[in-house]
Amino acid sequence: MKILPRCTSDEIFLDIDYVICRFMKSKIAYKTNQNQPGTLFTIKKVQEKGIHPQYHFHMRFDGKDKIFNKEDIIDLDFYITEKQFTKLLSLVKNPNQSRLIG
């Protein structure tokens, strides 16, 4: 397992309406119920030694696939640069923007 980078901001916990995680080759799709308790979504700014600052998004949820009758705990981490994070902020500030943000 990877050692987590140093946190350089507060960690923000957000409520999630619902989550779908699809595996396109197997056709399995894990989904939560709306406002499902125990679903975790956090964002924090991190700095790994020798790498530019990043925003770390972490999501964990109990998912169920009703077609294949499967369930699992899904744990997802993704990291974006500060430049990419500003694109998210731009979308929040200008939600009716009609052009793609490159």
N, CA, C and O of each residue as an XYZ file, in Angstrom:
408
protein
N       0.830     -1.193      0.000
C       0.000      0.000      0.000
C       0.871      1.252      0.000
O       1.966      1.261      0.562
N       0.385      2.272     -0.617
C       1.106      3.541     -0.717
C       1.001      4.308      0.600
O      -0.055      4.325      1.232
N       2.091      4.937      1.007
C       2.064      5.825      2.168
C       1.410      7.123      1.723
O       1.783      7.688      0.695
N       0.446      7.595      2.484
C      -0.285      8.799      2.105
C       0.599     10.032      2.209
O       1.425     10.120      3.118
N       0.441     10.987      1.296
C       1.224     12.222      1.351
C       0.797     13.095      2.535
O      -0.266     12.898      3.123
N       1.648     14.054      2.863
C       1.393     14.967      3.973
C       0.197     15.861      3.655
O       0.125     16.446      2.575
N      -0.725     15.963      4.583
C      -1.911     16.803      4.427
C      -1.533     18.249      4.713
O      -0.917     18.533      5.740
N      -1.896     19.174      3.815
C      -1.546     20.589      3.993
C      -2.782     21.472      4.151
O      -2.682     22.697      4.076
N      -3.946     20.857      4.371
C      -5.171     21.625      4.588
C      -6.092     20.820      5.495
O      -5.818     19.665      5.822
N      -7.170     21.443      5.886
C      -8.207     20.690      6.587
C      -8.817     19.689      5.617
O      -8.812     19.908      4.406
N      -9.338     18.597      6.146
C     -10.053     17.626      5.327
C     -11.536     17.974      5.397
O     -12.105     18.106      6.481
N     -12.150     18.120      4.231
C     -13.565     18.488      4.151
C     -14.380     17.229      3.892
O     -14.091     16.469      2.967
N     -15.398     17.016      4.712
C     -16.310     15.891      4.526
C     -17.567     16.399      3.831
O     -18.178     17.372      4.272
N     -17.951     15.733      2.736
C     -19.130     16.130      1.979
C     -20.163     15.011      1.987
O     -19.810     13.832      1.994
N     -21.435     15.384      1.986
C     -22.511     14.409      1.856
C     -22.695     14.073      0.385
O     -22.589     14.945     -0.477
N     -22.966     12.822      0.108
C     -23.177     12.366     -1.256
C     -24.635     11.974     -1.424
O     -25.196     11.273     -0.582
N     -25.247     12.426     -2.512
C     -26.626     12.045     -2.809
C     -26.684     10.552     -3.138
O     -27.427      9.805     -2.500
N     -25.905     10.117     -4.129
C     -25.739      8.694     -4.410
C     -24.507      8.488     -5.282
O     -23.989      9.439     -5.867
N     -24.043      7.254     -5.367
C     -22.836      6.923     -6.118
C     -23.121      5.712     -7.007
O     -23.822      4.785     -6.601
N     -22.575      5.730     -8.216
C     -22.590      4.567     -9.100
C     -21.148      4.331     -9.545
O     -20.467      5.255     -9.989
N     -20.699      3.107     -9.424
C     -19.359      2.722     -9.863
C     -19.508      1.568    -10.842
O     -19.837      0.450    -10.443
N     -19.268      1.834    -12.123
C     -19.467      0.822    -13.167
C     -18.138      0.205    -13.588
O     -17.123      0.890    -13.710
N     -18.173     -1.085    -13.804
C     -17.055     -1.808    -14.396
C     -17.516     -2.205    -15.792
O     -18.319     -3.125    -15.952
N     -17.009     -1.511    -16.794
C     -17.550     -1.593    -18.142
C     -17.379     -2.972    -18.780
O     -18.272     -3.407    -19.507
N     -16.286     -3.670    -18.545
C     -16.084     -4.975    -19.161
C     -16.971     -6.048    -18.537
O     -17.545     -6.872    -19.250
N     -17.085     -6.042    -17.216
C     -17.882     -7.080    -16.547
C     -19.358     -6.720    -16.465
O     -20.193     -7.570    -16.156
N     -19.681     -5.454    -16.745
C     -21.063     -4.947    -16.696
C     -21.613     -4.848    -15.274
O     -22.804     -4.598    -15.092
N     -20.769     -5.038    -14.273
C     -21.205     -4.886    -12.882
C     -21.250     -3.397    -12.562
O     -20.351     -2.649    -12.948
N     -22.283     -2.968    -11.863
C     -22.422     -1.570    -11.468
C     -22.841     -1.518     -9.998
O     -23.973     -1.852     -9.649
N     -21.917     -1.096     -9.156
C     -22.219     -0.961     -7.730
C     -22.846      0.409     -7.506
O     -22.323      1.424     -7.965
N     -23.955      0.428     -6.808
C     -24.713      1.660     -6.585
C     -25.104      1.751     -5.125
O     -25.335      0.739     -4.463
N     -25.175      2.984     -4.630
C     -25.692      3.216     -3.278
C     -27.150      3.642     -3.371
O     -27.644      3.999     -4.440
N     -27.814      3.599     -2.251
C     -29.138      4.206     -2.143
C     -28.943      5.709     -1.997
O     -27.841      6.170     -1.702
N     -29.987      6.455     -2.197
C     -29.902      7.900     -2.035
C     -29.666      8.224     -0.563
O     -30.355      7.707      0.316
N     -28.680      9.088     -0.307
C     -28.297      9.505      1.046
C     -28.012      8.311      1.954
O     -28.434      8.296      3.111
N     -27.314      7.332      1.445
C     -27.015      6.103      2.187
C     -26.049      6.386      3.331
O     -24.970      6.931      3.100
N     -26.414      6.027      4.561
C     -25.492      6.208      5.693
C     -24.210      5.417      5.475
O     -24.226      4.353      4.855
N     -23.106      5.934      5.983
C     -21.828      5.245      5.881
C     -21.048      5.555      4.625
O     -19.920      5.087      4.470
N     -21.628      6.343      3.712
C     -20.917      6.736      2.507
C     -19.989      7.895      2.858
O     -20.425      8.891      3.437
N     -18.727      7.765      2.513
C     -17.710      8.737      2.901
C     -17.156      9.426      1.658
O     -16.807      8.768      0.678
N     -17.078     10.761      1.706
C     -16.453     11.514      0.621
C     -15.700     12.675      1.239
O     -16.297     13.524      1.901
N     -14.386     12.718      1.025
C     -13.573     13.785      1.593
C     -12.670     14.392      0.526
O     -12.344     13.753     -0.474
N     -12.276     15.637      0.764
C     -11.312     16.331     -0.089
C     -10.316     17.028      0.824
O     -10.694     17.635      1.826
N      -9.039     16.934      0.466
C      -8.007     17.654      1.216
C      -6.840     17.956      0.292
O      -6.633     17.268     -0.707
N      -6.089     18.973      0.627
C      -4.900     19.330     -0.136
C      -3.715     18.588      0.479
O      -3.554     18.557      1.699
N      -2.888     17.992     -0.382
C      -1.755     17.201      0.086
C      -0.482     17.600     -0.661
O      -0.525     18.215     -1.727
N       0.631     17.235     -0.073
C       1.936     17.501     -0.691
C       2.815     16.282     -0.450
O       3.232     16.006      0.675
N       3.084     15.563     -1.526
C       3.983     14.425     -1.450
C       5.387     14.919     -1.751
O       5.579     15.764     -2.625
N       6.360     14.400     -1.035
C       7.751     14.846     -1.207
C       8.178     14.712     -2.667
O       8.079     13.637     -3.259
N       8.653     15.817     -3.237
C       9.156     15.820     -4.601
C       8.090     15.947     -5.678
O       8.408     15.912     -6.867
N       6.841     16.094     -5.286
C       5.741     16.214     -6.259
C       4.983     17.510     -5.974
O       4.929     17.971     -4.833
N       4.398     18.091     -7.024
C       3.621     19.322     -6.883
C       2.421     19.098     -5.934
O       1.984     17.961     -5.760
N       1.886     20.175     -5.322
C       0.691     20.037     -4.473
C      -0.481     19.461     -5.270
O      -0.625     19.713     -6.467
N      -1.304     18.689     -4.581
C      -2.453     18.057     -5.215
C      -3.658     18.132     -4.280
O      -3.529     18.378     -3.081
N      -4.825     17.911     -4.867
C      -6.045     17.721     -4.081
C      -6.390     16.245     -4.121
O      -6.484     15.637     -5.188
N      -6.575     15.684     -2.941
C      -6.863     14.256     -2.791
C      -8.363     14.096     -2.515
O      -8.886     14.608     -1.525
N      -9.027     13.385     -3.401
C     -10.439     13.055     -3.242
C     -10.515     11.600     -2.805
O      -9.894     10.732     -3.418
N     -11.267     11.334     -1.756
C     -11.400      9.966     -1.252
C     -12.880      9.643     -1.098
O     -13.641     10.416     -0.516
N     -13.273      8.496     -1.627
C     -14.663      8.056     -1.524
C     -14.679      6.588     -1.110
O     -13.912      5.780     -1.634
N     -15.555      6.250     -0.172
C     -15.751      4.867      0.241
C     -17.244      4.640      0.428
O     -17.942      5.447      1.042
N     -17.714      3.525     -0.115
C     -19.136      3.238      0.033
C     -19.410      1.750     -0.112
O     -18.650      1.020     -0.748
N     -20.510      1.316      0.488
C     -21.021     -0.040      0.321
C     -21.908     -0.032     -0.914
O     -22.947      0.627     -0.933
N     -21.501     -0.760     -1.942
C     -22.262     -0.773     -3.187
C     -22.910     -2.117     -3.433
O     -22.397     -3.159     -3.024
N     -24.045     -2.078     -4.108
C     -24.757     -3.299     -4.471
C     -25.071     -3.282     -5.950
O     -25.465     -2.256     -6.505
N     -24.893     -4.438     -6.586
C     -25.289     -4.631     -7.970
C     -26.499     -5.552     -7.942
O     -26.380     -6.739     -7.636
N     -27.652     -5.004     -8.258
C     -28.900     -5.772     -8.148
C     -29.075     -6.777     -9.283
O     -29.758     -7.785     -9.101
N     -28.475     -6.530    -10.455
C     -28.609     -7.461    -11.577
C     -27.814     -8.739    -11.324
O     -28.324     -9.841    -11.527
N     -26.558     -8.591    -10.878
C     -25.696     -9.753    -10.646
C     -25.697    -10.209     -9.184
O     -24.986    -11.149     -8.827
N     -26.488     -9.551     -8.344
C     -26.616     -9.899     -6.928
C     -25.245     -9.938     -6.234
O     -24.896    -10.914     -5.570
N     -24.478     -8.851     -6.404
C     -23.163     -8.729     -5.779
C     -23.153     -7.494     -4.897
O     -23.930     -6.560     -5.095
N     -22.264     -7.507     -3.927
C     -22.041     -6.309     -3.119
C     -20.595     -6.270     -2.679
O     -19.943     -7.304     -2.533
N     -20.104     -5.058     -2.469
C     -18.712     -4.886     -2.082
C     -18.534     -3.490     -1.494
O     -19.372     -2.610     -1.692
N     -17.445     -3.300     -0.777
C     -17.063     -1.973     -0.302
C     -16.103     -1.407     -1.335
O     -15.048     -1.988     -1.591
N     -16.459     -0.288     -1.924
C     -15.647      0.363     -2.939
C     -14.857      1.479     -2.261
O     -15.419      2.275     -1.509
N     -13.565      1.533     -2.527
C     -12.707      2.569     -1.959
C     -11.948      3.207     -3.121
O     -11.172      2.541     -3.806
N     -12.176      4.495     -3.334
C     -11.617      5.195     -4.484
C     -10.837      6.415     -4.013
O     -11.327      7.205     -3.206
N      -9.628      6.560     -4.523
C      -8.804      7.737     -4.259
C      -8.370      8.296     -5.603
O      -7.912      7.554     -6.471
N      -8.514      9.601     -5.774
C      -7.913     10.213     -6.957
C      -7.335     11.558     -6.582
O      -7.787     12.221     -5.649
N      -6.315     11.944     -7.341
C      -5.531     13.137     -7.059
C      -5.539     14.029     -8.291
O      -5.365     13.548     -9.411
N      -5.742     15.333     -8.086
C      -5.671     16.281     -9.196
C      -4.753     17.437     -8.800
O      -4.558     17.719     -7.618
N      -4.197     18.093     -9.807
C      -3.316     19.235     -9.559
C      -4.145     20.458     -9.155
O      -5.367     20.478     -9.302
N      -3.455     21.463     -8.649
C      -4.129     22.718     -8.301
C      -4.772     23.355     -9.531
O      -5.853     23.936     -9.436
N      -4.108     23.249    -10.689
C      -4.658     23.820    -11.922
C      -6.002     23.165    -12.260
O      -6.953     23.854    -12.630
N      -6.078     21.865    -12.135
C      -7.328     21.165    -12.416
C      -8.403     21.525    -11.388
O      -9.585     21.610    -11.719
N      -7.983     21.733    -10.150
C      -8.931     22.125     -9.104
C      -9.553     23.485     -9.414
O     -10.728     23.710     -9.123
N      -8.767     24.396    -10.007
C      -9.318     25.704    -10.369
C     -10.410     25.564    -11.434
O     -11.318     26.392    -11.496
N     -10.329     24.523    -12.275
C     -11.397     24.263    -13.237
C     -12.702     23.922    -12.517
O     -13.778     24.363    -12.921
N     -12.598     23.145    -11.462
C     -13.796     22.826    -10.665
C     -14.387     24.099    -10.061
O     -15.601     24.300    -10.079
N     -13.523     24.945     -9.532
C     -13.995     26.201     -8.946
C     -14.661     27.073    -10.000
O     -15.664     27.730     -9.720
N     -14.110     27.083    -11.210
C     -14.684     27.851    -12.307
C     -16.096     27.360    -12.625
O     -16.995     28.162    -12.879
N     -16.282     26.063    -12.609
C     -17.601     25.496    -12.869
C     -18.600     25.903    -11.786
O     -19.758     26.195    -12.085
N     -18.156     25.923    -10.543
C     -19.031     26.321     -9.437
C     -19.405     27.796     -9.560
O     -20.551     28.176     -9.321
N     -18.439     28.615     -9.932
C     -18.682     30.056    -10.048
C     -19.500     30.408    -11.288
O     -20.247     31.387    -11.279
N     -19.366     29.616    -12.359
C     -20.045     29.890    -13.628
C     -20.761     28.634    -14.116
O     -20.341     28.056    -15.118
N     -21.821     28.191    -13.448
C     -22.448     26.910    -13.796
C     -23.099     26.875    -15.174
O     -23.318     25.789    -15.711
N     -23.414     28.024    -15.762
C     -24.067     28.051    -17.069
C     -23.077     28.225    -18.220
O     -23.462     28.528    -19.349
N     -21.813     28.029    -17.914
C     -20.773     28.156    -18.920
C     -21.033     27.124    -20.020
O     -21.178     25.935    -19.736
N     -21.092     27.578    -21.268
C     -21.473     26.688    -22.369
C     -20.283     26.084    -23.090
O     -20.482     25.235    -23.958
N     -19.071     26.473    -22.780
C     -17.915     25.936    -23.484
C     -17.205     24.916    -22.596
O     -17.333     24.943    -21.372
N     -16.467     24.034    -23.221
C     -15.670     23.081    -22.478
C     -14.469     23.809    -21.885
O     -13.855     24.654    -22.537
N     -14.146     23.472    -20.648
C     -12.984     24.080    -20.010
C     -11.810     23.153    -20.272
O     -11.806     22.012    -19.811
N     -10.804     23.636    -21.014
C      -9.667     22.798    -21.401
C      -8.605     22.897    -20.410
O      -7.561     22.262    -20.559
